[in-house]
């Protein structure tokens, strides 16, 4: 039996933030990882996706400027793009593991499982700890349909040697919409299927409709209020059938209808840790129903967006909590969320839906940005922002943005909201002009 102060189960960004922080404070720490060191984000998630998206975004800017200074649109070279992605991702597992070894943090590779006596089994190793941190994240959810064995996930998409000429995506959430944008830009015919009429439910409904209209204009076959019931081999392709009886053949089918917490192999019930279908139950200090087991990141059942920076924030919080007496409950800052593509959708803070429920408290300014200089020069035909303003203070408290530059605008507004800046405060700041940042003065 090997003894530790803390054992972190999951070697992704959140778990690593906790492990390094606790180790720096003198704790004897071990990290367990059953798959790729570094976790989902840098290996088969946000980082490689954004490498692919760099070519997509550049192509989008070039398309918008046709007749406005450019005369041709660059085509995506999929093998070269994938090679660029792999040049980054192939270094992650080894580099992550080497970093832990250099820091003299113990590492164990294999599936972890709790025992009835509260210890942990990892392969042939038995571990015991004063406290545990579960940071196992999420994995793609495979729907229970006929032919589910033929379904692929985002894991396979982000490592395709060759992109099929026709693909089908089951689910129009973050993953589905972003993969649709990538595949469409790379020349594939994309079918994006969603079971309801309201994809991306967490985002502003009007802007979601605008985004889907843009995808349709780009040639994506967006089908709402329908569900795929059967996937079957058809020569070297696959036949897809919906509940309504519609069918078509496609090169590959990807399950993009959400993700599920990675908890099945852990046997958390043996250590009295409660879970829901959405993840592990925690209190305000990220403590589970077992006082010696904590959880962070995407595996936790919480309302905050399941994003890499949130997991890192929680990892740093647990560094404080597990080394400080009477630590306060975690307080999350405003958290921006972005759906990437040629046209990006972003939001943070008080949502427009929340503002509509309390009109006496909030005002929503719906601004068409297409005629603003910043977007005219980019020829962005879909730029729009909804800004939520607190009537009592006149401070911006939330925003939803649709444009080719939404990721940048939302980060500027994150700074404004976090620092409780009024329009007067913003006007006292001199930013480079003309830039997106210099537009901040006009949002409220």
BANU-993702 format. One record per residue (C-alpha): z, y, x; residue in three letters. Coordinates in steps of 0.02 Angstrom, whole numbers, plus 50000, padded with zeros to 5 digits. Layout:
BEGIN
{marnu {Z Y X} "ALA"};
...
//
This chain:
BEGIN
{marnu {50000 50000 50000} "UNK"};
{marnu {49948 50169 50069} "UNK"};
{marnu {50058 50317 50020} "UNK"};
{marnu {50002 50497 49990} "UNK"};
{marnu {50070 50656 49917} "UNK"};
{marnu {49910 50685 49818} "UNK"};
{marnu {49761 50574 49781} "UNK"};
{marnu {49607 50663 49713} "UNK"};
{marnu {49489 50550 49616} "UNK"};
{marnu {49317 50629 49629} "UNK"};
{marnu {49235 50709 49780} "UNK"};
{marnu {49141 50848 49691} "UNK"};
{marnu {49166 51037 49705} "UNK"};
{marnu {49324 51043 49599} "UNK"};
{marnu {49408 50895 49680} "UNK"};
{marnu {49362 50956 49853} "UNK"};
{marnu {49430 51131 49818} "UNK"};
{marnu {49597 51052 49772} "UNK"};
{marnu {49596 50929 49916} "UNK"};
{marnu {49562 51058 50052} "UNK"};
{marnu {49684 51183 49976} "UNK"};
{marnu {49825 51057 49962} "UNK"};
{marnu {49791 50988 50135} "UNK"};
{marnu {49801 51165 50206} "UNK"};
{marnu {49974 51180 50129} "UNK"};
{marnu {50037 51027 50219} "UNK"};
{marnu {50008 50893 50088} "UNK"};
{marnu {49956 50717 50137} "UNK"};
{marnu {49795 50706 50035} "UNK"};
{marnu {49666 50572 50000} "UNK"};
{marnu {49499 50587 49909} "UNK"};
{marnu {49415 50444 49818} "UNK"};
{marnu {49230 50447 49775} "UNK"};
{marnu {49131 50305 49697} "UNK"};
{marnu {48957 50381 49709} "UNK"};
{marnu {48887 50523 49815} "UNK"};
{marnu {49006 50630 49916} "UNK"};
{marnu {48991 50809 49855} "UNK"};
{marnu {48976 50764 49671} "UNK"};
{marnu {48843 50799 49542} "UNK"};
{marnu {48807 50984 49572} "UNK"};
{marnu {48741 50980 49752} "UNK"};
{marnu {48667 50804 49741} "UNK"};
{marnu {48584 50789 49572} "UNK"};
{marnu {48633 50941 49471} "UNK"};
{marnu {48634 51130 49482} "UNK"};
{marnu {48584 51148 49666} "UNK"};
{marnu {48429 51036 49671} "UNK"};
{marnu {48379 51096 49497} "UNK"};
{marnu {48382 51276 49559} "UNK"};
{marnu {48275 51229 49710} "UNK"};
{marnu {48142 51164 49590} "UNK"};
{marnu {48168 51315 49480} "UNK"};
{marnu {48130 51434 49624} "UNK"};
{marnu {47947 51384 49615} "UNK"};
{marnu {47949 51393 49424} "UNK"};
{marnu {48022 51570 49423} "UNK"};
{marnu {47899 51630 49555} "UNK"};
{marnu {47754 51560 49455} "UNK"};
{marnu {47821 51648 49300} "UNK"};
{marnu {47827 51816 49388} "UNK"};
{marnu {47648 51789 49450} "UNK"};
{marnu {47588 51746 49275} "UNK"};
{marnu {47666 51904 49205} "UNK"};
{marnu {47579 52011 49336} "UNK"};
{marnu {47403 51947 49306} "UNK"};
{marnu {47296 52102 49284} "UNK"};
{marnu {47439 52208 49350} "UNK"};
{marnu {47409 52185 49535} "UNK"};
{marnu {47389 51996 49548} "UNK"};
{marnu {47232 51894 49515} "UNK"};
{marnu {47287 51712 49528} "UNK"};
{marnu {47433 51604 49478} "UNK"};
{marnu {47507 51485 49609} "UNK"};
{marnu {47509 51303 49561} "UNK"};
{marnu {47660 51194 49591} "UNK"};
{marnu {47639 51058 49723} "UNK"};
{marnu {47762 50929 49656} "UNK"};
{marnu {47773 50818 49812} "UNK"};
{marnu {47802 50970 49923} "UNK"};
{marnu {47930 51042 49802} "UNK"};
{marnu {48021 50875 49796} "UNK"};
{marnu {48018 50865 49985} "UNK"};
{marnu {48101 51037 49993} "UNK"};
{marnu {48233 50978 49870} "UNK"};
{marnu {48268 50819 49968} "UNK"};
{marnu {48280 50913 50131} "UNK"};
{marnu {48433 50995 50054} "UNK"};
{marnu {48511 50854 49954} "UNK"};
{marnu {48493 50717 50083} "UNK"};
{marnu {48617 50808 50195} "UNK"};
{marnu {48751 50831 50063} "UNK"};
{marnu {48841 50662 50056} "UNK"};
{marnu {48855 50641 50244} "UNK"};
{marnu {48900 50822 50274} "UNK"};
{marnu {49033 50819 50139} "UNK"};
{marnu {49112 50659 50204} "UNK"};
{marnu {49106 50721 50384} "UNK"};
{marnu {49195 50880 50332} "UNK"};
{marnu {49336 50783 50253} "UNK"};
{marnu {49353 50672 50406} "UNK"};
{marnu {49354 50823 50522} "UNK"};
{marnu {49494 50897 50418} "UNK"};
{marnu {49588 50731 50432} "UNK"};
{marnu {49590 50705 50245} "UNK"};
{marnu {49590 50520 50203} "UNK"};
{marnu {49436 50458 50110} "UNK"};
{marnu {49401 50302 50007} "UNK"};
{marnu {49231 50253 49938} "UNK"};
{marnu {49226 50146 49783} "UNK"};
{marnu {49269 50138 49599} "UNK"};
{marnu {49450 50185 49563} "UNK"};
{marnu {49558 50098 49434} "UNK"};
{marnu {49740 50130 49388} "UNK"};
{marnu {49859 49983 49383} "UNK"};
{marnu {50001 49954 49260} "UNK"};
{marnu {50129 50002 49392} "UNK"};
{marnu {50049 50173 49416} "UNK"};
{marnu {49961 50135 49580} "UNK"};
{marnu {49773 50144 49609} "UNK"};
{marnu {49651 50011 49665} "UNK"};
{marnu {49494 50063 49761} "UNK"};
{marnu {49400 49910 49819} "UNK"};
{marnu {49520 49814 49932} "UNK"};
{marnu {49635 49965 49953} "UNK"};
{marnu {49795 49999 49856} "UNK"};
{marnu {49849 50181 49846} "UNK"};
{marnu {50008 50263 49784} "UNK"};
{marnu {50043 50449 49765} "UNK"};
{marnu {50174 50569 49702} "UNK"};
{marnu {50037 50655 49600} "UNK"};
{marnu {49857 50620 49554} "UNK"};
{marnu {49710 50733 49514} "UNK"};
{marnu {49567 50663 49411} "UNK"};
{marnu {49405 50757 49447} "UNK"};
{marnu {49273 50628 49405} "UNK"};
{marnu {49159 50744 49307} "UNK"};
{marnu {49029 50691 49181} "UNK"};
{marnu {48874 50583 49178} "UNK"};
{marnu {48717 50581 49068} "UNK"};
{marnu {48743 50511 48894} "UNK"};
{marnu {48620 50374 48843} "UNK"};
{marnu {48591 50372 48654} "UNK"};
{marnu {48605 50206 48563} "UNK"};
{marnu {48426 50186 48505} "UNK"};
{marnu {48305 50041 48506} "UNK"};
{marnu {48232 50037 48680} "UNK"};
{marnu {48371 50136 48763} "UNK"};
{marnu {48346 50029 48919} "UNK"};
{marnu {48183 50124 48948} "UNK"};
{marnu {48266 50294 48951} "UNK"};
{marnu {48287 50395 49109} "UNK"};
{marnu {48405 50541 49140} "UNK"};
{marnu {48407 50704 49235} "UNK"};
{marnu {48461 50603 49387} "UNK"};
{marnu {48290 50520 49394} "UNK"};
{marnu {48195 50678 49347} "UNK"};
{marnu {48267 50775 49493} "UNK"};
{marnu {48207 50642 49614} "UNK"};
{marnu {48035 50597 49546} "UNK"};
{marnu {47903 50557 49677} "UNK"};
{marnu {47768 50596 49549} "UNK"};
{marnu {47785 50693 49387} "UNK"};
{marnu {47696 50605 49243} "UNK"};
{marnu {47560 50700 49151} "UNK"};
{marnu {47660 50682 48990} "UNK"};
{marnu {47849 50672 48969} "UNK"};
{marnu {47970 50671 48824} "UNK"};
{marnu {48144 50747 48827} "UNK"};
{marnu {48275 50691 48700} "UNK"};
{marnu {48390 50840 48672} "UNK"};
{marnu {48366 51029 48689} "UNK"};
{marnu {48530 51078 48770} "UNK"};
{marnu {48547 51155 48943} "UNK"};
{marnu {48472 51004 49029} "UNK"};
{marnu {48328 50976 48909} "UNK"};
{marnu {48271 51157 48904} "UNK"};
{marnu {48280 51177 49093} "UNK"};
{marnu {48189 51015 49130} "UNK"};
{marnu {48058 51063 49001} "UNK"};
{marnu {48029 51228 49093} "UNK"};
{marnu {48011 51140 49260} "UNK"};
{marnu {47894 51002 49200} "UNK"};
{marnu {47787 51123 49099} "UNK"};
{marnu {47767 51239 49247} "UNK"};
{marnu {47717 51090 49355} "UNK"};
{marnu {47576 51046 49235} "UNK"};
{marnu {47652 50909 49127} "UNK"};
{marnu {47633 50902 48939} "UNK"};
{marnu {47813 50911 48877} "UNK"};
{marnu {47884 50853 48711} "UNK"};
{marnu {48057 50928 48682} "UNK"};
{marnu {48145 50842 48536} "UNK"};
{marnu {48308 50900 48456} "UNK"};
{marnu {48403 50822 48312} "UNK"};
{marnu {48449 50987 48226} "UNK"};
{marnu {48372 51158 48197} "UNK"};
{marnu {48499 51242 48312} "UNK"};
{marnu {48483 51196 48497} "UNK"};
{marnu {48595 51280 48625} "UNK"};
{marnu {48724 51311 48490} "UNK"};
{marnu {48843 51403 48607} "UNK"};
{marnu {48715 51542 48633} "UNK"};
{marnu {48656 51684 48521} "UNK"};
{marnu {48543 51610 48386} "UNK"};
{marnu {48413 51748 48389} "UNK"};
{marnu {48392 51737 48577} "UNK"};
{marnu {48380 51547 48569} "UNK"};
{marnu {48238 51565 48444} "UNK"};
{marnu {48153 51689 48560} "UNK"};
{marnu {48172 51569 48706} "UNK"};
{marnu {48101 51421 48609} "UNK"};
{marnu {47955 51529 48552} "UNK"};
{marnu {47920 51568 48734} "UNK"};
{marnu {47923 51383 48779} "UNK"};
{marnu {47803 51347 48637} "UNK"};
{marnu {47688 51485 48697} "UNK"};
{marnu {47688 51403 48868} "UNK"};
{marnu {47630 51240 48788} "UNK"};
{marnu {47792 51144 48763} "UNK"};
{marnu {47791 51037 48606} "UNK"};
{marnu {47960 51086 48531} "UNK"};
{marnu {48012 50977 48384} "UNK"};
{marnu {48172 51020 48291} "UNK"};
{marnu {48263 50929 48151} "UNK"};
{marnu {48200 50760 48206} "UNK"};
{marnu {48264 50616 48310} "UNK"};
{marnu {48185 50481 48417} "UNK"};
{marnu {48231 50310 48351} "UNK"};
{marnu {48126 50193 48458} "UNK"};
{marnu {48054 50189 48633} "UNK"};
{marnu {47943 50042 48677} "UNK"};
{marnu {47828 49999 48823} "UNK"};
{marnu {47643 50031 48789} "UNK"};
{marnu {47539 49970 48937} "UNK"};
{marnu {47596 50082 49081} "UNK"};
{marnu {47668 50213 48963} "UNK"};
{marnu {47791 50216 48819} "UNK"};
{marnu {47772 50234 48632} "UNK"};
{marnu {47899 50352 48554} "UNK"};
{marnu {47937 50344 48367} "UNK"};
{marnu {48042 50465 48265} "UNK"};
{marnu {48144 50439 48106} "UNK"};
{marnu {48003 50522 48008} "UNK"};
{marnu {47879 50394 48072} "UNK"};
{marnu {47789 50508 48194} "UNK"};
{marnu {47738 50428 48359} "UNK"};
{marnu {47651 50466 48522} "UNK"};
{marnu {47631 50391 48695} "UNK"};
{marnu {47712 50470 48847} "UNK"};
{marnu {47733 50435 49031} "UNK"};
{marnu {47924 50441 49037} "UNK"};
{marnu {48065 50474 48915} "UNK"};
{marnu {48223 50565 48973} "UNK"};
{marnu {48390 50567 48883} "UNK"};
{marnu {48444 50749 48890} "UNK"};
{marnu {48563 50747 48740} "UNK"};
{marnu {48723 50791 48829} "UNK"};
{marnu {48843 50713 48951} "UNK"};
{marnu {49003 50612 48938} "UNK"};
{marnu {49165 50611 49039} "UNK"};
{marnu {49175 50481 49177} "UNK"};
{marnu {49336 50392 49131} "UNK"};
{marnu {49294 50214 49076} "UNK"};
{marnu {49330 50126 49241} "UNK"};
{marnu {49491 50223 49275} "UNK"};
{marnu {49595 50133 49142} "UNK"};
{marnu {49693 50292 49107} "UNK"};
{marnu {49784 50206 48964} "UNK"};
{marnu {49881 50106 49093} "UNK"};
{marnu {49963 50267 49154} "UNK"};
{marnu {49981 50345 48981} "UNK"};
{marnu {49847 50478 49002} "UNK"};
{marnu {49774 50531 48834} "UNK"};
{marnu {49588 50560 48813} "UNK"};
{marnu {49466 50613 48677} "UNK"};
{marnu {49278 50581 48668} "UNK"};
{marnu {49260 50750 48755} "UNK"};
{marnu {49373 50710 48902} "UNK"};
{marnu {49551 50707 48966} "UNK"};
{marnu {49684 50802 48870} "UNK"};
{marnu {49778 50930 48975} "UNK"};
{marnu {49905 51068 48948} "UNK"};
{marnu {49898 51247 49013} "UNK"};
{marnu {49938 51187 49189} "UNK"};
{marnu {49800 51054 49189} "UNK"};
{marnu {49934 50921 49173} "UNK"};
{marnu {49893 50768 49070} "UNK"};
{marnu {50011 50673 48955} "UNK"};
{marnu {50074 50589 49114} "UNK"};
{marnu {50171 50725 49209} "UNK"};
{marnu {50112 50656 49376} "UNK"};
{marnu {49927 50654 49331} "UNK"};
{marnu {49823 50813 49327} "UNK"};
{marnu {49639 50836 49285} "UNK"};
{marnu {49508 50968 49320} "UNK"};
{marnu {49323 51002 49300} "UNK"};
{marnu {49198 50928 49179} "UNK"};
{marnu {49306 50776 49142} "UNK"};
{marnu {49432 50887 49050} "UNK"};
{marnu {49427 50918 48862} "UNK"};
{marnu {49432 51108 48858} "UNK"};
{marnu {49331 51248 48775} "UNK"};
{marnu {49274 51331 48936} "UNK"};
{marnu {49095 51294 48992} "UNK"};
{marnu {49080 51141 49102} "UNK"};
{marnu {49013 51226 49256} "UNK"};
{marnu {49037 51204 49443} "UNK"};
{marnu {49123 51372 49471} "UNK"};
{marnu {49248 51330 49334} "UNK"};
{marnu {49291 51166 49420} "UNK"};
{marnu {49315 51257 49585} "UNK"};
{marnu {49425 51386 49500} "UNK"};
{marnu {49532 51246 49429} "UNK"};
{marnu {49542 51161 49597} "UNK"};
{marnu {49610 51319 49676} "UNK"};
{marnu {49731 51340 49531} "UNK"};
{marnu {49801 51165 49557} "UNK"};
{marnu {49826 51205 49741} "UNK"};
{marnu {49948 51339 49682} "UNK"};
{marnu {50025 51238 49541} "UNK"};
{marnu {50065 51084 49645} "UNK"};
{marnu {50144 51184 49785} "UNK"};
{marnu {50236 51319 49686} "UNK"};
{marnu {50387 51309 49572} "UNK"};
{marnu {50367 51370 49394} "UNK"};
{marnu {50182 51405 49413} "UNK"};
{marnu {50106 51503 49267} "UNK"};
{marnu {49976 51427 49152} "UNK"};
{marnu {49796 51443 49204} "UNK"};
{marnu {49708 51601 49146} "UNK"};
{marnu {49519 51595 49149} "UNK"};
{marnu {49416 51750 49187} "UNK"};
{marnu {49256 51786 49092} "UNK"};
{marnu {49134 51645 49129} "UNK"};
{marnu {48946 51676 49129} "UNK"};
{marnu {48828 51538 49072} "UNK"};
{marnu {48642 51535 49111} "UNK"};
{marnu {48496 51428 49051} "UNK"};
{marnu {48367 51443 49189} "UNK"};
{marnu {48178 51451 49176} "UNK"};
{marnu {48035 51575 49182} "UNK"};
{marnu {48129 51660 49042} "UNK"};
{marnu {48317 51647 49066} "UNK"};
{marnu {48453 51647 48934} "UNK"};
{marnu {48627 51704 48986} "UNK"};
{marnu {48790 51756 48906} "UNK"};
{marnu {48974 51788 48941} "UNK"};
{marnu {49131 51856 48860} "UNK"};
{marnu {49145 51887 48674} "UNK"};
{marnu {48995 51808 48589} "UNK"};
{marnu {48888 51892 48458} "UNK"};
{marnu {48947 51761 48333} "UNK"};
{marnu {49129 51804 48368} "UNK"};
{marnu {49088 51989 48352} "UNK"};
{marnu {49005 51960 48183} "UNK"};
{marnu {49164 51877 48119} "UNK"};
{marnu {49268 52033 48162} "UNK"};
{marnu {49154 52183 48132} "UNK"};
{marnu {49301 52302 48123} "UNK"};
{marnu {49343 52262 48304} "UNK"};
{marnu {49173 52241 48386} "UNK"};
{marnu {49004 52326 48385} "UNK"};
{marnu {48846 52236 48439} "UNK"};
{marnu {48707 52339 48519} "UNK"};
{marnu {48542 52243 48507} "UNK"};
{marnu {48425 52320 48636} "UNK"};
{marnu {48240 52286 48661} "UNK"};
{marnu {48219 52302 48849} "UNK"};
{marnu {48032 52275 48859} "UNK"};
{marnu {47997 52462 48873} "UNK"};
{marnu {48133 52496 49002} "UNK"};
{marnu {48064 52532 49174} "UNK"};
{marnu {48146 52380 49256} "UNK"};
{marnu {48053 52262 49140} "UNK"};
{marnu {47891 52361 49128} "UNK"};
{marnu {47865 52344 49314} "UNK"};
{marnu {47892 52156 49298} "UNK"};
{marnu {47785 52146 49141} "UNK"};
{marnu {47925 52049 49056} "UNK"};
{marnu {47872 52036 48872} "UNK"};
{marnu {48032 51955 48808} "UNK"};
{marnu {48173 52058 48882} "UNK"};
{marnu {48316 52082 48760} "UNK"};
{marnu {48503 52105 48771} "UNK"};
{marnu {48644 52104 48644} "UNK"};
{marnu {48796 52196 48709} "UNK"};
{marnu {48966 52172 48625} "UNK"};
{marnu {49075 52329 48633} "UNK"};
{marnu {49259 52342 48589} "UNK"};
{marnu {49267 52487 48465} "UNK"};
{marnu {49444 52536 48513} "UNK"};
{marnu {49410 52553 48700} "UNK"};
{marnu {49220 52574 48705} "UNK"};
{marnu {49221 52440 48842} "UNK"};
{marnu {49088 52307 48854} "UNK"};
{marnu {49173 52140 48819} "UNK"};
{marnu {49026 52022 48801} "UNK"};
{marnu {48838 52006 48816} "UNK"};
{marnu {48691 51892 48783} "UNK"};
{marnu {48532 51920 48883} "UNK"};
{marnu {48356 51852 48873} "UNK"};
{marnu {48237 51899 49014} "UNK"};
{marnu {48161 51840 49176} "UNK"};
{marnu {48308 51925 49264} "UNK"};
{marnu {48451 51873 49147} "UNK"};
{marnu {48549 51785 49284} "UNK"};
{marnu {48564 51947 49384} "UNK"};
{marnu {48606 52057 49235} "UNK"};
{marnu {48742 51941 49173} "UNK"};
{marnu {48826 51941 49344} "UNK"};
{marnu {48827 52132 49348} "UNK"};
{marnu {48904 52133 49174} "UNK"};
{marnu {49031 52003 49230} "UNK"};
{marnu {49092 52128 49359} "UNK"};
{marnu {49097 52266 49228} "UNK"};
{marnu {49195 52161 49103} "UNK"};
{marnu {49316 52087 49231} "UNK"};
{marnu {49359 52260 49294} "UNK"};
{marnu {49373 52336 49119} "UNK"};
{marnu {49247 52471 49163} "UNK"};
{marnu {49205 52602 49033} "UNK"};
{marnu {49038 52690 49023} "UNK"};
{marnu {49123 52835 49113} "UNK"};
{marnu {49178 52718 49252} "UNK"};
{marnu {49002 52649 49270} "UNK"};
{marnu {48928 52824 49276} "UNK"};
{marnu {49040 52862 49425} "UNK"};
{marnu {48960 52720 49522} "UNK"};
{marnu {48801 52753 49619} "UNK"};
{marnu {48690 52600 49627} "UNK"};
{marnu {48523 52579 49713} "UNK"};
{marnu {48383 52647 49602} "UNK"};
{marnu {48276 52586 49523} "UNK"};
{marnu {48359 52416 49504} "UNK"};
{marnu {48434 52309 49368} "UNK"};
{marnu {48606 52370 49419} "UNK"};
{marnu {48557 52550 49386} "UNK"};
{marnu {48523 52502 49203} "UNK"};
{marnu {48708 52467 49172} "UNK"};
{marnu {48741 52647 49120} "UNK"};
{marnu {48631 52627 48966} "UNK"};
{marnu {48702 52466 48892} "UNK"};
{marnu {48839 52545 48786} "UNK"};
//
